[in-house]
């Protein structure tokens, strides 16, 4: 690929991440306002994002848009996967926690479930902790431990 094509791909990925982060930040009530949530965004893009990560149904003749926990987790996973692509598979995700409002523990668990190693960055100020998610090849997914009695699986 040429430099111009790579720059275009990089910028389009960053723009897509910003759309996904915007959708993560929306409350259930704000989901219905597509036009005001994504101004200056092509309708094809917003329709695709809404179709992929939200559910729509009719209640009392009105169209309702909602996002289940499963769809929210899917949205978070897609966002984190694209951040790995953009940052060459090594992402310092402290700023992503602040931007999305998602707890650091949730992001680190999600990165781990995608096969990343979480490493603590050195040289941070006292009281602060910053972490990197690093995807190494070949990807080794965490082992699933099944407990007796049908309890939840742990990673």
Backbone as a chain_set.jsonl record, in Angstrom:
{"seq": "XXXXXXXXXXXXXXXXXXXXXXXXXXXXXXXXXXXXXXXXXXXXXXXXXXXXXXXXXXXXXXXXXXXXXXXXXXXXXXXXXXXXXXXXXXXXXXXXXXXXXXXXXXXXXXXXXXXXXXXXXXXXXXXXXXXXXXXXXXXXXXXXXXXXXXXXXXX", "coords": {"N": [[0.835, -1.189, 0.0], [0.37, 2.257, -0.614], [1.627, 5.301, 0.899], [-0.373, 7.273, 1.087], [-2.705, 5.76, 0.888], [-2.473, 4.176, 3.175], [-2.576, 6.161, 5.141], [-5.155, 7.092, 4.724], [-6.638, 4.774, 5.402], [-5.889, 4.512, 8.104], [-6.928, 6.913, 9.195], [-9.655, 6.531, 8.667], [-10.16, 4.338, 10.301], [-9.686, 5.48, 12.825], [-11.756, 7.36, 12.855], [-13.966, 5.659, 12.804], [-13.604, 4.403, 15.277], [-14.117, 6.606, 16.924], [-16.851, 6.985, 16.405], [-17.865, 4.591, 17.495], [-17.099, 4.853, 20.187], [-18.63, 7.074, 20.84], [-21.181, 5.925, 20.675], [-20.982, 4.083, 22.767], [-20.959, 5.793, 24.949], [-23.532, 6.787, 25.089], [-26.687, 7.042, 26.728], [-29.557, 4.915, 27.44], [-31.857, 6.411, 26.835], [-30.862, 8.345, 25.118], [-30.257, 6.963, 22.815], [-32.219, 6.984, 20.832], [-31.993, 9.276, 19.288], [-30.653, 9.511, 16.539], [-29.73, 11.324, 14.565], [-28.922, 13.637, 16.002], [-27.033, 12.543, 17.689], [-25.004, 11.684, 16.02], [-23.959, 13.902, 14.264], [-23.25, 15.175, 11.0], [-22.485, 12.749, 9.974], [-22.434, 10.156, 7.631], [-25.528, 8.687, 6.603], [-25.575, 5.99, 5.953], [-23.476, 4.944, 7.453], [-24.262, 5.444, 10.15], [-26.655, 3.962, 10.19], [-25.658, 1.387, 9.768], [-24.042, 1.036, 12.074], [-25.992, 1.263, 14.105], [-27.681, -0.891, 13.395], [-25.976, -3.027, 13.851], [-25.276, -2.909, 16.576], [-27.461, -2.279, 18.217], [-30.895, -2.838, 19.249], [-34.077, -2.725, 17.755], [-37.486, -2.066, 18.234], [-41.104, -2.071, 18.232], [-43.222, -0.375, 20.385], [-46.323, 0.356, 21.536], [-46.868, 1.544, 19.069], [-44.702, 3.178, 18.62], [-41.321, 3.48, 17.6], [-38.749, 1.942, 19.281], [-35.444, 2.132, 20.455], [-32.877, 0.181, 21.74], [-30.159, -1.102, 23.774], [-28.84, -4.091, 24.6], [-27.08, -5.83, 27.275], [-25.445, -7.753, 26.147], [-25.166, -6.792, 23.526], [-23.884, -4.406, 24.104], [-21.452, -5.362, 25.154], [-20.476, -6.574, 22.848], [-20.127, -4.3, 21.279], [-18.11, -3.016, 22.763], [-16.054, -4.911, 22.484], [-15.613, -4.829, 19.676], [-14.702, -2.196, 19.455], [-12.331, -2.283, 20.98], [-10.876, -4.156, 19.517], [-10.398, -2.78, 17.132], [-8.856, -0.697, 18.141], [-6.571, -2.114, 18.78], [-5.643, -2.776, 16.214], [-5.079, -0.222, 15.164], [-3.096, 0.759, 16.896], [-0.89, -0.881, 16.481], [-1.081, -3.376, 17.806], [-0.469, -2.955, 20.492], [-1.719, -1.397, 23.108], [-2.054, 1.368, 25.172], [-4.391, 1.644, 27.554], [-5.523, 3.438, 29.399], [-6.435, 6.055, 28.811], [-8.564, 5.39, 27.202], [-10.307, 4.32, 29.037], [-11.072, 6.613, 30.422], [-12.279, 8.093, 28.34], [-14.446, 6.501, 27.513], [-15.787, 5.87, 29.842], [-15.806, 3.4, 30.918], [-14.945, 0.939, 33.274], [-11.59, 0.229, 34.277], [-11.012, -2.4, 34.908], [-12.958, -3.851, 33.501], [-12.215, -3.305, 30.844], [-9.619, -4.42, 30.833], [-10.204, -7.12, 31.353], [-11.698, -7.704, 29.076], [-9.824, -7.271, 27.026], [-8.055, -9.326, 27.755], [-9.673, -11.56, 27.257], [-9.651, -11.467, 24.558], [-7.206, -12.396, 23.974], [-4.993, -10.912, 24.702], [-2.064, -9.833, 26.519], [-1.768, -8.223, 29.634], [0.127, -5.58, 30.698], [1.818, -3.7, 33.183], [2.643, -0.299, 33.016], [5.796, 1.22, 33.46], [7.17, 3.893, 35.42], [5.078, 5.606, 36.053], [3.254, 8.189, 37.757], [3.016, 8.475, 41.366], [0.358, 6.697, 42.835], [-1.004, 6.564, 40.477], [-1.873, 4.272, 37.935], [-1.06, 2.725, 34.972], [-1.82, 0.78, 32.162], [-0.849, -1.519, 29.584], [-2.252, -3.189, 26.815], [-1.256, -5.956, 25.145], [-1.062, -7.694, 22.193], [0.136, -10.703, 21.342], [1.641, -12.84, 18.942], [1.778, -16.33, 18.336], [-1.755, -16.171, 18.957], [-2.88, -16.911, 22.128], [-5.556, -18.07, 23.673], [-7.264, -17.588, 26.801], [-7.57, -20.305, 29.141], [-10.598, -22.031, 29.751], [-12.193, -22.599, 32.724], [-14.195, -24.974, 34.057], [-16.45, -25.222, 36.568], [-17.607, -27.574, 39.03], [-21.038, -28.271, 39.442], [-22.207, -26.509, 37.763], [-21.65, -23.769, 37.786], [-20.631, -20.38, 36.964], [-18.28, -19.933, 34.319], [-14.824, -19.283, 34.665], [-12.077, -17.189, 33.832]], "CA": [[0.0, 0.0, 0.0], [1.08, 3.531, -0.627], [1.486, 6.092, 2.124], [-1.665, 7.957, 1.076], [-3.725, 4.757, 1.178], [-2.332, 3.82, 4.587], [-3.062, 7.293, 5.928], [-6.612, 7.085, 4.595], [-7.118, 3.649, 6.186], [-5.659, 4.855, 9.504], [-7.891, 7.946, 9.582], [-11.007, 5.969, 8.673], [-10.258, 3.517, 11.51], [-9.829, 6.395, 13.966], [-13.1, 7.927, 12.786], [-14.887, 4.595, 13.206], [-13.46, 4.275, 16.735], [-14.82, 7.731, 17.566], [-18.284, 6.687, 16.333], [-18.178, 3.524, 18.446], [-16.982, 5.417, 21.541], [-19.818, 7.909, 21.017], [-22.306, 5.032, 20.943], [-20.778, 3.526, 24.117], [-21.236, 6.825, 25.946], [-24.943, 7.171, 25.086], [-27.607, 6.351, 27.633], [-30.668, 4.276, 26.725], [-32.757, 7.454, 26.328], [-30.213, 9.088, 24.042], [-30.08, 6.116, 21.638], [-33.227, 7.22, 19.793], [-31.669, 10.477, 18.514], [-29.538, 9.195, 15.647], [-29.211, 12.511, 13.859], [-28.216, 14.541, 16.913], [-25.884, 11.835, 18.271], [-23.967, 11.567, 14.999], [-24.102, 14.934, 13.234], [-22.258, 15.171, 9.912], [-22.081, 11.371, 9.709], [-23.285, 9.589, 6.575], [-26.63, 7.855, 7.083], [-25.199, 4.584, 5.779], [-22.611, 4.571, 8.582], [-25.059, 5.39, 11.38], [-27.574, 2.826, 10.084], [-24.871, 0.168, 9.953], [-23.657, 0.954, 13.487], [-27.197, 0.993, 14.889], [-28.156, -2.244, 13.103], [-25.039, -4.001, 14.393], [-25.072, -2.844, 18.022], [-28.673, -1.963, 18.966], [-32.12, -3.547, 18.871], [-35.208, -1.829, 17.566], [-38.792, -2.704, 18.309], [-42.211, -1.138, 18.349], [-44.044, -0.452, 21.579], [-47.407, 1.342, 21.422], [-46.78, 2.228, 17.777], [-43.483, 3.978, 18.54], [-40.096, 2.699, 17.423], [-37.847, 2.074, 20.428], [-34.09, 1.627, 20.239], [-32.241, -0.17, 23.002], [-28.925, -1.862, 23.674], [-28.743, -5.072, 25.678], [-25.721, -6.001, 27.8], [-24.711, -8.541, 25.16], [-24.826, -5.886, 22.421], [-22.885, -3.457, 24.623], [-20.176, -6.08, 25.2], [-20.053, -6.723, 21.457], [-19.645, -2.979, 20.88], [-16.824, -2.801, 23.433], [-15.074, -5.804, 21.841], [-15.272, -4.28, 18.361], [-13.907, -0.987, 19.669], [-10.998, -2.671, 21.444], [-10.184, -4.825, 18.413], [-9.909, -1.755, 16.192], [-7.746, 0.021, 18.779], [-5.381, -2.954, 18.62], [-5.165, -2.609, 14.833], [-4.544, 1.133, 14.97], [-1.891, 0.958, 17.718], [0.078, -1.958, 16.228], [-1.274, -4.468, 18.755], [-0.003, -2.572, 21.826], [-2.603, -0.275, 23.419], [-2.188, 1.878, 26.54], [-5.836, 1.874, 27.548], [-5.988, 4.313, 30.472], [-7.227, 7.144, 28.239], [-9.802, 4.801, 26.703], [-11.181, 4.218, 30.214], [-11.609, 7.943, 30.678], [-13.125, 8.517, 27.227], [-15.665, 5.708, 27.416], [-16.459, 5.732, 31.124], [-15.803, 1.987, 31.272], [-13.939, 0.673, 34.295], [-10.339, -0.356, 33.811], [-11.108, -3.85, 35.088], [-13.763, -4.381, 32.395], [-11.398, -3.254, 29.638], [-8.523, -5.391, 30.905], [-10.793, -8.457, 31.19], [-12.088, -7.866, 27.672], [-8.581, -7.457, 26.268], [-7.557, -10.679, 28.06], [-10.504, -12.541, 26.563], [-9.28, -11.39, 23.144], [-5.89, -13.003, 23.837], [-3.929, -9.947, 25.009], [-1.4, -9.797, 27.822], [-1.861, -6.902, 30.25], [1.367, -5.248, 31.394], [1.798, -2.406, 33.846], [3.675, 0.609, 32.526], [6.705, 1.732, 34.484], [7.417, 5.329, 35.382], [3.87, 6.383, 36.281], [3.262, 8.951, 39.005], [2.507, 7.73, 42.513], [-1.1, 6.666, 42.9], [-1.536, 6.3, 39.148], [-1.416, 3.046, 37.304], [-1.432, 2.67, 33.571], [-1.575, -0.555, 31.653], [-0.828, -1.791, 28.15], [-2.763, -4.459, 26.325], [-0.357, -6.354, 24.068], [-1.462, -8.924, 21.518], [1.309, -11.39, 20.804], [1.331, -13.96, 18.059], [0.405, -16.732, 18.045], [-2.714, -15.822, 19.996], [-3.234, -17.997, 23.038], [-6.734, -17.678, 24.422], [-7.24, -18.119, 28.164], [-8.265, -21.567, 29.36], [-11.874, -21.925, 30.43], [-12.281, -23.537, 33.832], [-15.595, -25.277, 34.34], [-16.594, -25.695, 37.947], [-18.673, -28.534, 39.278], [-22.27, -27.644, 39.911], [-22.759, -25.651, 36.719], [-21.434, -22.348, 38.031], [-20.057, -19.595, 35.876], [-16.906, -20.228, 33.92], [-13.873, -18.21, 34.983], [-10.91, -17.162, 32.938]], "C": [[0.875, 1.245, 0.0], [0.81, 4.281, 0.672], [0.123, 6.772, 2.203], [-2.794, 6.977, 1.416], [-3.68, 4.333, 2.641], [-2.856, 4.922, 5.498], [-4.588, 7.345, 5.894], [-7.218, 5.967, 5.441], [-7.015, 3.948, 7.685], [-6.693, 5.878, 9.982], [-9.315, 7.403, 9.608], [-11.203, 5.058, 9.89], [-10.424, 4.384, 12.752], [-11.222, 7.009, 14.008], [-14.139, 6.902, 13.236], [-14.81, 4.354, 14.714], [-14.213, 5.396, 17.436], [-16.332, 7.533, 17.511], [-18.676, 5.633, 17.368], [-18.1, 4.022, 19.887], [-18.178, 6.323, 21.834], [-21.021, 7.048, 21.362], [-22.19, 4.408, 22.336], [-21.223, 4.527, 25.176], [-22.723, 7.18, 26.05], [-25.74, 6.369, 26.104], [-28.734, 5.736, 26.805], [-31.624, 5.312, 26.129], [-32.17, 8.179, 25.13], [-30.074, 8.271, 22.76], [-31.037, 6.449, 20.5], [-32.886, 8.401, 18.876], [-30.466, 10.251, 17.609], [-28.907, 10.444, 15.048], [-28.422, 13.422, 14.786], [-27.014, 13.873, 17.565], [-24.711, 11.773, 17.303], [-24.163, 12.628, 13.919], [-22.968, 14.829, 12.22], [-21.718, 13.769, 9.632], [-22.989, 10.824, 8.625], [-24.332, 8.633, 7.154], [-26.298, 6.372, 6.984], [-24.374, 4.107, 6.973], [-23.428, 4.452, 9.863], [-26.041, 4.224, 11.349], [-26.845, 1.515, 10.337], [-24.493, -0.025, 11.424], [-24.871, 0.608, 14.352], [-27.718, -0.428, 14.647], [-27.276, -3.304, 13.752], [-25.053, -4.053, 15.92], [-26.302, -2.475, 18.84], [-29.827, -2.827, 18.48], [-33.24, -2.528, 18.755], [-36.495, -2.624, 17.602], [-39.867, -1.651, 18.443], [-42.993, -1.424, 19.617], [-45.047, 0.685, 21.491], [-47.296, 2.16, 20.145], [-45.546, 3.095, 17.612], [-42.281, 3.058, 18.4], [-39.168, 2.994, 18.59], [-36.502, 1.461, 20.074], [-33.467, 1.357, 21.593], [-30.973, -0.963, 22.73], [-28.849, -2.8, 24.879], [-27.294, -5.142, 26.164], [-24.859, -6.77, 26.805], [-24.279, -7.665, 23.981], [-23.785, -4.858, 22.859], [-21.504, -4.116, 24.693], [-19.61, -6.293, 23.798], [-19.472, -5.406, 20.935], [-18.28, -2.689, 21.492], [-15.741, -3.656, 22.784], [-14.658, -5.282, 20.471], [-14.371, -3.054, 18.497], [-12.476, -1.346, 20.066], [-10.201, -3.368, 20.34], [-9.63, -3.806, 17.421], [-8.781, -0.942, 16.816], [-6.458, -0.79, 18.698], [-4.795, -2.813, 17.213], [-4.468, -1.262, 14.64], [-3.212, 1.315, 15.692], [-0.871, -0.163, 17.58], [0.11, -2.996, 17.34], [-0.669, -4.21, 20.135], [-0.736, -1.29, 22.226], [-2.477, 0.126, 24.88], [-3.639, 2.327, 26.718], [-6.378, 2.728, 28.685], [-6.861, 5.447, 29.925], [-8.55, 6.631, 27.675], [-10.804, 4.615, 27.841], [-11.849, 5.559, 30.49], [-12.6, 8.36, 29.594], [-14.463, 7.782, 27.207], [-16.457, 5.634, 28.712], [-16.553, 4.285, 31.574], [-14.674, 1.757, 32.268], [-12.738, -0.051, 33.701], [-10.381, -1.878, 33.893], [-11.88, -4.499, 33.932], [-12.94, -4.402, 31.11], [-10.273, -4.284, 29.682], [-9.048, -6.814, 30.762], [-11.175, -8.72, 29.741], [-10.865, -8.061, 26.79], [-8.012, -8.863, 26.51], [-8.36, -11.745, 27.308], [-10.241, -12.544, 25.061], [-7.883, -11.956, 22.907], [-4.728, -12.08, 24.142], [-3.318, -10.216, 26.38], [-1.499, -8.373, 28.34], [-0.584, -6.666, 31.036], [1.254, -3.86, 31.994], [2.946, -1.557, 33.315], [4.514, 1.111, 33.681], [6.827, 3.238, 34.335], [6.174, 6.177, 35.556], [3.981, 7.104, 37.627], [2.662, 8.106, 40.125], [0.986, 7.816, 42.538], [-1.752, 6.404, 41.556], [-1.029, 4.952, 38.661], [-1.938, 3.033, 35.877], [-0.991, 1.321, 33.02], [-1.588, -0.579, 30.132], [-1.502, -3.124, 27.894], [-1.93, -4.805, 25.103], [-0.842, -7.675, 23.502], [-0.243, -9.53, 20.864], [0.853, -12.561, 19.958], [2.207, -15.144, 18.397], [-0.501, -16.439, 19.238], [-3.018, -17.065, 20.824], [-4.387, -17.506, 23.899], [-6.682, -18.281, 25.816], [-8.031, -19.417, 28.263], [-9.556, -21.313, 30.117], [-11.924, -23.011, 31.493], [-13.756, -23.734, 34.143], [-15.665, -25.872, 35.739], [-17.7, -26.72, 38.029], [-19.892, -27.784, 39.776], [-22.827, -26.637, 38.918], [-22.607, -24.178, 36.954], [-20.836, -21.648, 36.825], [-18.625, -20.025, 35.578], [-16.036, -19.032, 34.241], [-12.685, -18.315, 34.07], [-9.652, -17.095, 33.755]], "O": [[1.975, 1.259, 0.552], [-0.099, 3.948, 1.432], [-0.471, 6.838, 3.279], [-3.724, 7.324, 2.143], [-4.721, 4.152, 3.273], [-3.504, 4.647, 6.508], [-5.232, 7.609, 6.909], [-8.213, 6.192, 6.13], [-7.945, 3.669, 8.442], [-7.268, 5.721, 11.06], [-10.101, 7.775, 10.48], [-12.298, 5.011, 10.451], [-11.217, 4.058, 13.635], [-11.803, 7.161, 15.082], [-15.076, 7.235, 13.962], [-15.834, 4.125, 15.358], [-14.88, 5.155, 18.442], [-17.03, 7.876, 18.465], [-19.699, 5.767, 18.038], [-18.934, 3.659, 20.716], [-18.683, 6.337, 22.957], [-21.8, 7.4, 22.248], [-23.202, 4.226, 23.013], [-21.801, 4.14, 26.191], [-23.128, 7.819, 27.021], [-25.499, 5.18, 26.312], [-28.851, 6.007, 25.609], [-32.146, 5.109, 25.033], [-32.901, 8.582, 24.225], [-29.795, 8.844, 21.707], [-30.714, 6.226, 19.333], [-33.449, 8.505, 17.786], [-29.377, 10.75, 17.889], [-27.684, 10.587, 15.034], [-27.367, 13.929, 14.405], [-26.068, 14.557, 17.955], [-23.554, 11.806, 17.722], [-24.495, 12.296, 12.781], [-21.854, 14.435, 12.563], [-20.613, 13.623, 9.11], [-24.204, 11.011, 8.692], [-24.049, 7.871, 8.078], [-26.7, 5.586, 7.843], [-24.558, 2.986, 7.446], [-23.302, 3.464, 10.586], [-26.244, 3.563, 12.368], [-27.353, 0.638, 11.036], [-24.611, -1.129, 11.956], [-24.782, -0.248, 15.232], [-28.148, -1.096, 15.587], [-27.766, -4.358, 14.157], [-24.865, -5.122, 16.501], [-26.199, -2.366, 20.062], [-29.743, -3.465, 17.43], [-33.338, -1.594, 19.55], [-36.573, -3.727, 17.061], [-39.585, -0.487, 18.729], [-43.374, -2.563, 19.889], [-44.663, 1.849, 21.383], [-47.6, 3.353, 20.147], [-45.362, 3.695, 16.553], [-42.229, 1.988, 19.008], [-38.84, 4.15, 18.859], [-36.437, 0.394, 19.464], [-33.521, 2.198, 22.49], [-30.738, -1.433, 21.617], [-28.8, -2.356, 26.026], [-26.394, -4.582, 25.538], [-23.676, -6.469, 26.64], [-23.154, -7.785, 23.496], [-22.908, -4.485, 22.079], [-20.503, -3.497, 24.332], [-18.4, -6.202, 23.593], [-18.457, -5.397, 20.238], [-17.391, -2.174, 20.813], [-14.63, -3.178, 22.557], [-13.472, -5.293, 20.141], [-13.403, -2.895, 17.754], [-11.521, -0.773, 19.541], [-8.987, -3.189, 20.242], [-8.512, -3.96, 16.928], [-7.851, -0.536, 16.119], [-5.374, -0.223, 18.562], [-3.577, -2.74, 17.052], [-3.402, -1.183, 14.029], [-2.3, 1.951, 15.163], [-0.062, -0.369, 18.485], [1.176, -3.44, 17.765], [-0.386, -5.158, 20.868], [-0.405, -0.212, 21.733], [-2.761, -0.688, 25.759], [-4.064, 3.296, 26.089], [-7.588, 2.739, 28.914], [-7.9, 5.767, 30.503], [-9.545, 7.356, 27.67], [-12.012, 4.737, 27.634], [-13.048, 5.622, 30.759], [-13.651, 8.923, 29.902], [-15.497, 8.382, 26.916], [-17.658, 5.366, 28.693], [-17.293, 3.97, 32.505], [-13.584, 2.31, 32.125], [-12.859, -0.832, 32.757], [-9.835, -2.562, 33.027], [-11.502, -5.566, 33.447], [-12.957, -5.387, 30.372], [-10.001, -4.95, 28.683], [-8.405, -7.64, 30.113], [-10.995, -9.829, 29.238], [-10.864, -8.917, 25.905], [-7.543, -9.513, 25.575], [-7.797, -12.709, 26.79], [-10.569, -13.509, 24.371], [-7.418, -11.996, 21.767], [-3.581, -12.431, 23.868], [-3.969, -10.754, 27.276], [-1.334, -7.42, 27.579], [-0.242, -7.443, 31.928], [0.671, -2.956, 31.395], [4.074, -2.031, 33.18], [3.993, 1.395, 34.759], [6.613, 3.786, 33.254], [6.201, 7.366, 35.237], [4.714, 6.673, 38.516], [1.912, 7.161, 39.882], [0.405, 8.874, 42.294], [-2.932, 6.058, 41.498], [0.101, 4.553, 38.945], [-3.113, 3.297, 35.623], [0.067, 0.799, 33.37], [-2.249, 0.233, 29.485], [-1.342, -4.071, 28.664], [-1.895, -4.045, 24.135], [-1.014, -8.652, 24.231], [0.342, -8.951, 19.948], [-0.177, -13.184, 20.219], [3.368, -14.919, 18.739], [-0.058, -16.46, 20.386], [-3.366, -18.12, 20.294], [-4.213, -16.634, 24.75], [-6.122, -19.361, 26.005], [-9.028, -19.608, 27.567], [-9.602, -20.476, 31.019], [-11.725, -24.191, 31.203], [-14.472, -22.782, 34.452], [-15.03, -26.881, 36.045], [-18.616, -26.736, 37.207], [-19.768, -26.769, 40.46], [-23.824, -25.975, 39.207], [-23.359, -23.388, 36.382], [-20.574, -22.268, 35.795], [-17.873, -20.423, 36.467], [-16.47, -17.889, 34.1], [-12.332, -19.395, 33.597], [-8.555, -17.064, 33.197]]}, "num_chains": 1, "name": "protein.A"}
